Amino acid sequence: MNDRYPNPNFLRWLVAGLLSALLLPSASFLPGIQAVAQPTELPSSCYPRIPATQPVDVRLARIGATTYQGTEYRLYHVDTPGRQFLYVAAIKGKQCKSAYSNPMGDENLYFHKTLPLPVARQMALSQVDFAIREAGGIQVFRTRFNQLPQGFSLAEEEVWALGQRGIQLPAGIRVVKANQ
């Protein structure tokens, strides 16, 4: 890969609002998240499933939420030893279920694959807001975002969320539509 560009997987997480080496140093749970996180208030029975051969410490930081058709969707940053990912819990009444989880870091598993598009958009907006805060502001985020390589893919909901914050796509970005 050309040294001018950050790692494409990092950029996926940057857009997704996840932590990476360029934004923050690696740590088991970073203070920057705690400052913006809300209490989880998530029953342990609804915690994300972590592929592991032994029990692992799972820490959740709530970074967004929206309600759609009577169901509350909560977006969490999940931190386990050696792995960070996003998780969405769907809560309706006293029932809670996993609506989105990507512990293996599949870069093609977009929110719209498992969530209704209006929910996917709100989750992506929360990710973008989180990434902007963690980058140190919109200008720093914009500078890093503009380094995306030609052919990099973003989901329709990510493009929508970036547009809500006045961030234009660099040339050559491929947009993955929700119906693909």
N, C-alpha and C positions, 0 to 999 in steps of 0.2 A: 504494500500500500504506500502511496505517496506520503512523505513525512509532513507535507503541508496540512493535511487533513487529520482531525482526530479520528479515532477508531469509529467506524460506522455503528457498531453495537453501543458504544458510549453515547453517540448522538441519539440513538433510539431512546435510551434511558434519559438523556437530557430533555428531550422533547416530552418524554413520559413523566418527567419530574422526579426520576429516581436519582439517587446519589451515585456519584462516580468519582474516580480519582481526579478528574479535572476540576470538579466543583469542590469536593471536600476530601480530606484524607480518610483512608479506610479506618473504620473502628466498629466495635460490636454494635453500638447504638450511638448516634451522633447527637450532640447537644443542639445543633441547629434544627433538627427535626422536632425535638421536644418543645422548642420555643413556639412552634406553629401548630403542633399537634393538639388535638382535642382528646378528652378522655375516651377510651375505646368503648366502654359500656357494651361489650360484645360478649355474649355467653361463650364459655370455653368450648361448648359443643359446636359452635359455629366458626371456630378458628380454622384457618387454612390448613389443608393437608400438606405436610412436608415430606418429600421422599427422603427417608433416612433409615439407617439400619439400627439406630438407637435414639432415644428421646433427645430432643434438642430444645434449647431455649428459644422461644418465639416471642418477639416483641412487636407490637403493633402501634402505629401512629396514624390516627385518623387525619386525612388531609382533605377530605371533601365529602359532600353528601348531597343528595337530591331526592325528591319524592316524585314518583310517576305512577299514575293509576292505582293509588292507594298503597304502594310499596315504597319503603324507604331504601335507597341504595347508598351504602357507605363505602367510600374509597379509603383503603389503608395502605400504608407503606409497611411491608413486612420485613423484619430484619432477623435473620438467623445466622449462626456462625457460617461464614463463607457464602452467604446468599442473601440478596435483597430483591424483592419483587413487589408487584402490586396485587392487591386482592380486593374484590368487591363483594360485600355481603348484602343480600336482599332480605329485608325484614318487613314482615307483614303481621301485625298483631304480635303474638308470642312466637311466631314461626320465624326461623332464621335459616337461610341456606346460602351456599356459595354461588355467586352469579358470575364471577370471573376470577381466575387465579392463573398465574403464570410463573410458577416457581422454577421452571427450567429455562426461562428467558427466551422463549420462542419469539423471534422478532416478527413473525407473521400472525401472531395471535393478537388481533386488535380487539378493542372493546366491542365494536359492532358485530363481532362474531358470536358473542354470547349475550349481549344486552340490546334492548330496544334502542334505536338510533338517538332519540331525545336523551336518554340516559347516558349513552356512550358519549355524546357531545358534552354533557355536563361533567362527566368524569374526566374527559380530556381537558376541559377548561380548568378543573381543579389541578390536574397534572401540570399544565402550563404555568398557572399561578405559583405552584410550589417550585417549579424549576426556576422561575424568575427570581423568587425570593432566595433560593439556594445559590443562584449564580451571583447574587449581590446587586440585582437590579436589572431593569429591562434592557439597558444599553449593553451590559456585559453579556446578557443572554442573547441579544440580537447579534452581537459580534460573533459569538461562538456558533449560533444557529446559521449564520450566513456562510459558514465554512463547510456546510454539508456538501458532500461530493455529488457530481452528476449521477443521476439514476437512483439516488437514495429514495426510499419509499416512505410515505406518510399516509396514515389512514384519513379518510374523509373527515372524521370527527376531530382529528388533530389539526387538520387544515382549518376547519371551522373555528376551533378554539384559538388558534394563533391569530386568525383574522379578527376575533373579538378583542384581542389585545393590540391590534394594529400592526401585526408582524406579517410582512409579505414573504412569500416563498422565494428562495433563491432559484435561479434558472436551472432547469434540468431535473427538478424533483418530480417523482412519479406519485400520483395520488391514487390510492386504493379505495375504490368506491364501496359503499356498504353492501351492495348486492353482488359483489364479486367473491 
